């Protein structure tokens, strides 16, 4: 089987260079492409991505759900692997994804650790090993077979926030979702701009609103009020 790595971006010049270089360095034939779907970056994200070997697709909207669906629509691989630009992937990810599908898992993600030594973040990361929706998120990366992605309808583009949770809930209902028990490294930059407590409160409020069926725009507005962050495109 083949893998398409799909990376949504918005002003990720430094991170995209590192990530694409790493994937290319693995030199695995199963990776048929690296797709960077850009939401209108004003830095050199697109130039750097192309320079280091990715195929760049321009999105008409800076919305991760829209960008990820666009990437999937243009992808050639049997397995779609959705990755944030600021993540450090496992060197074994190709074998991990192929093994998972071979074992009958149609989708899944990794547990993670933060690029920080703060104790509270280590506590947060510990719980990502458990298969519960409260411990899920796009930072953990997400793999899904193309046939499964198409059958569940992809990402809901109405969700300008929490789009990954909406999809994961549908995937988990199929009982073929796997938490790969290896760590990837995710950025703590959201916590660098806010206290640990503020981030937890913001996340809890958005989770409650999500499960109460509140609108994506209302959830985004609450997140905007509660947190200082480089862009609300990222959660």
N, C-alpha and C positions, 0 to 999 in steps of 0.2 A: 504494500500500500504506500501511497505517497502523501506528503504533508505540505500544506500551505500555511506559512506563518503570516498572520494578519495583524498589523500594528496600527492602531489609530493614533494620529499625532495632532498636536497643536503647539507650536513653538517648543520643540524638543530637540534642538540642534545638537546639544552635547550628548544627550542620552541615546539618540538614534544612531550616532556614529559608533558608540560603544556596543550597542545591542546588535546592529547589523554585522559589524565586524566579528563579533563572537559567533553568531550563527554561521557566517561564511567560514570561519576558522574550523568549525566542526567538520566541514567538507563531507557531508553525508548525501548520498545520491537520492535518498528518500525525500529530502527537502527539495521540492521542485520549484519553490519560489518563496521570496520574502516580499509581501505586499505591504507597502506603507500607504495608508489612506489618510490623506491630510485634510484638515478642516480649515485651511486658509492661514497657515503659519506666516508670520511676518519676519521670521528669522531665516536661517539657511537650512532648515530641516529637510526640505525637499531636495535641495542641491546635495547635501551630505548623504542622504539616503540613496540617491541615484549613484553618487560617486563611489559608494562602498558596496554597491551591487544589488540594491533593492529596486523593485518596480513601484513607481509612485503613481497613485491615482488621486485625483483631486475630487473632493466632496463639495457639493454645493452648500453644505451646512456643517457647522462645527458642533456636531452632536454624535456622541459615540455610537449610539444605536444605529443611526443613519450610516455612519462611516463603516461600522463592522458589517452591516448588511451589504453595503456596496463592495467591500472586500470579498465577502463570501460569494457574491454574484459573479465576480471576476476571477475567482480562484479556480485552479485546475486540480488541486489535491483531493484525495479521498478523505483525508482528515483535515479539518480546519482547526488551527491552533491560534487562539486569540490572546494577544500578549500586549501588556502596557509597555510603553517605551522606557520607563524607569525601573524595570524589573531586571534582575540578574537570573538567568535561567539555569536549570540544572544541566550539566554537561551530558547527562544521560537521557535528555528529554526525548530524543528520537526513539530510542529503545523502549523507554517507559510508555510512550503513546502506542507504539506498535504492539507491545505486550498487552496493554490494557484492552485494545480492540480485539486481539487474538483471544483473550480470556472472556470476551463477550460484553465488555463495558463499552457502551456507545458514546459516553461522555465522561468528563471528570476534570479534576484540577489537582493542584499540589497544596500541601500545607506550606507555611512560610515562616521566615524570620525577618526581622527588620535590620536595616543597616545602621543599627544603633545599639548601644550597650545598656540603655535605660531599662531598669528592672520591670517597670510596668508594661513596657512594650514586649518584653520577653513573656510576660504573663498573657498578654493579648495573643501573641503568636502561638503559644502552647495550645490554645483551644482550636486552632485551625486544623488540627489533625482529626477532629470529630466531624461526623457527617450530619451536621445540623445547619439549617439555613442561616441562623444567626451568626455563624462563623464563616460564611461564604462571602465572596466579593471578587470583582474583576482583577484585583491585584494578584490573586492566586493563579492567574492565567486560566484559560478554559479550553479544553479540547472537545471536539464533537465530530462525529462522522458526518460527512456531507448529507447522506440520506436522512439521518436523524435530524439534523439542523433544518432541512427542508420540510420534514414531516411535522415539526412543531412550529413552523412559521417564522423561524429566525428571531431576531430581536424586535421587540415592540417599539417602533419609532416614536410613539407618543410619549415614551418615557425618556425625558431629558436628564433623568437621574434614576438610579436603581434599576437600570435596564438589564444589568447582569443578573440581579436577583429574580426578576420576572422570568427570564429565560431559564435559570437554574431550577426554579420551582417546577416548571413544565418538564424539564429533563429528569428531575428526581422522581416524578410520577411514573416514569418508565422502569424504575428499579434497576437501572443499569448505569448508575453514576458512581464513579470511583474517586476516592481521595488517595492520590499517590503519596505514600508515606516517605517522601523525601522533601527537603526544604529548597525553596527558591528564596531569593533575597528581594525584599520590596523596600521602597524608599520610605523614610520616616519624615519626608519634607512637610506633610500636612501637620505633623506633631511639632515640627520645628517652628511653625508659624502660630501655633495654638497650644494651650496646655493640654495634657493628657485628658483631664476632666472635661474640658470644653469639647473635645473631639468625641468623647464617649456620650456626652449629653446630646450633641448634634446627631450622632449616629442613632441613638435610641429614639429620639424624636422622629427622625425620618423613618425608622423601622416601624414605629407605631402607626404613623400616618399611612405607610405603605399597606400594612395589614388591615387598616380601617378603610382602605379604598380611596384615600384622598388623592387629589389630582397631582400629576407629576410637577406641574408648575407651582402648586402650593408647597410641595416638598422642597423644591429647589429654592423657593423664597425663604423658607425656614432655615435651610442650610446656609444661605447667603447671610442671613441675620446673625446666626450663631457663630460662624467661623470666618476667620481671615485666611484667604488662600489665594494662590497665584491666579487661578481661574476656576469658575464653577463648572467648567466642562469636565473637571476631574473630581471623582469621588472614590 
